[in-house]
């Protein structure tokens, strides 16, 4: 007697239920991972906005300082009475401008590094969390 035809509907039904259960579980994992990554992107965007604001404010501060320094240079230059004075004032301003630019570039570099680190950290943290949950 051939029992394969009789047992087949029960086996197919059980396999179908197992398939749906796995699919449901997979969808739940994908949903959880999607929520985690959405949160990571939200945190990253927020951090990026704060960092970009800090960077922009620093640029404005630097621009203001450079404009004031340039105006001061022109005032001193206009008060020069000889070619020697002009050269002396110009050389002093050039040294000061070089030192100031070096310091300003260093400050901007530090802000850039901070921005890159703070922007990527939430994504890295949440991505690691999702991978640990999935594993």
C-alpha positions as CSV (number, residue, x, y, z in Angstrom):
1,X,0.0,0.0,0.0
2,X,1.3,3.5,-0.9
3,X,1.0,5.9,2.1
4,X,2.9,8.8,0.5
5,X,-0.3,10.3,-1.0
6,X,-2.1,10.1,2.3
7,X,0.7,11.7,4.4
8,X,1.6,14.4,1.8
9,X,-1.1,16.9,2.7
10,X,0.0,17.0,6.4
11,X,3.6,17.2,5.5
12,X,3.0,20.0,3.0
13,X,0.8,21.9,5.5
14,X,3.6,21.6,8.2
15,X,6.3,22.7,5.8
16,X,4.1,25.6,4.7
17,X,3.6,26.7,8.3
18,X,7.3,26.4,9.0
19,X,8.0,28.5,5.9
20,X,5.6,31.2,7.0
21,X,7.1,31.2,10.5
22,X,10.6,31.6,9.1
23,X,9.4,34.4,6.8
24,X,7.6,36.1,9.7
25,X,10.8,35.9,11.8
26,X,12.9,37.2,8.9
27,X,10.6,40.1,8.4
28,X,10.7,40.9,12.2
29,X,14.5,40.9,12.0
30,X,14.5,43.2,9.0
31,X,12.0,45.5,10.6
32,X,14.2,45.7,13.8
33,X,17.3,46.3,11.8
34,X,15.6,49.0,9.7
35,X,14.4,50.7,12.9
36,X,18.0,50.6,14.3
37,X,19.5,52.0,11.2
38,X,16.8,54.8,11.1
39,X,17.7,55.7,14.6
40,X,21.4,55.7,13.7
41,X,20.8,58.0,10.8
42,X,18.7,60.3,12.9
43,X,21.5,60.5,15.5
44,X,24.1,60.9,12.8
45,X,22.2,63.7,11.1
46,X,21.7,65.5,14.4
47,X,25.4,65.2,15.3
48,X,26.3,66.3,11.8
49,X,24.0,69.4,12.0
50,X,25.6,70.4,15.3
51,X,29.1,69.9,14.0
52,X,28.4,71.8,10.8
53,X,27.0,74.7,12.8
54,X,30.1,74.7,15.0
55,X,32.3,74.7,11.9
56,X,30.3,77.5,10.3
57,X,30.5,79.6,13.4
58,X,34.3,79.0,13.6
59,X,34.6,80.2,9.9
60,X,32.7,83.3,10.7
61,X,34.9,83.9,13.7
62,X,38.0,83.4,11.6
63,X,36.7,85.7,8.9
64,X,35.9,88.4,11.4
65,X,39.4,88.2,12.9
66,X,41.1,88.2,9.5
67,X,39.1,91.3,8.4
68,X,39.9,93.1,11.6
69,X,43.6,92.2,11.2
70,X,43.6,93.5,7.6
71,X,41.9,96.7,8.5
72,X,44.5,97.2,11.3
73,X,47.3,96.6,8.8
74,X,45.9,99.2,6.4
75,X,45.6,101.7,9.2
76,X,49.2,101.1,10.3
77,X,50.3,101.2,6.7
78,X,48.6,104.5,6.0
79,X,50.5,105.9,9.1
80,X,53.9,105.0,7.7
81,X,56.2,107.9,6.9
82,X,58.9,106.1,5.0
83,X,59.6,103.1,2.8
84,X,61.3,101.5,5.7
85,X,58.2,101.8,7.8
86,X,56.1,100.3,5.0
87,X,58.5,97.3,4.8
88,X,58.6,96.9,8.6
89,X,54.8,97.1,9.0
90,X,54.3,94.7,6.0
91,X,56.8,92.2,7.3
92,X,55.3,92.2,10.8
93,X,51.8,91.8,9.3
94,X,53.0,88.9,7.1
95,X,54.5,87.0,10.1
96,X,51.4,87.6,12.2
97,X,49.1,86.6,9.3
98,X,51.1,83.4,8.7
99,X,51.0,82.4,12.4
100,X,47.3,83.2,12.7
101,X,46.5,81.2,9.5
102,X,48.4,78.2,10.9
103,X,46.5,78.4,14.2
104,X,43.2,78.8,12.3
105,X,43.9,75.9,10.0
106,X,44.7,73.7,13.0
107,X,41.4,74.7,14.7
108,X,39.4,73.9,11.6
109,X,41.2,70.6,11.2
110,X,40.3,69.6,14.8
111,X,36.7,70.6,14.1
112,X,36.7,68.5,10.9
113,X,38.0,65.5,12.7
114,X,35.5,65.9,15.5
115,X,32.7,66.2,12.9
116,X,33.8,63.1,11.0
117,X,34.0,61.1,14.2
118,X,30.8,62.2,15.7
119,X,28.9,61.7,12.4
120,X,30.1,58.2,11.9
121,X,29.9,57.0,15.5
122,X,26.1,56.5,15.8
123,X,26.1,54.6,12.5
124,X,29.0,52.3,13.6
125,X,27.4,51.8,17.0
126,X,23.9,50.8,15.6
127,X,25.3,48.8,12.8
128,X,27.4,46.7,15.2
129,X,24.3,46.3,17.4
130,X,22.3,45.1,14.4
131,X,25.0,42.6,13.4
132,X,25.2,41.2,16.9
133,X,21.4,40.7,17.0
134,X,21.4,39.0,13.6
135,X,24.3,36.8,14.5
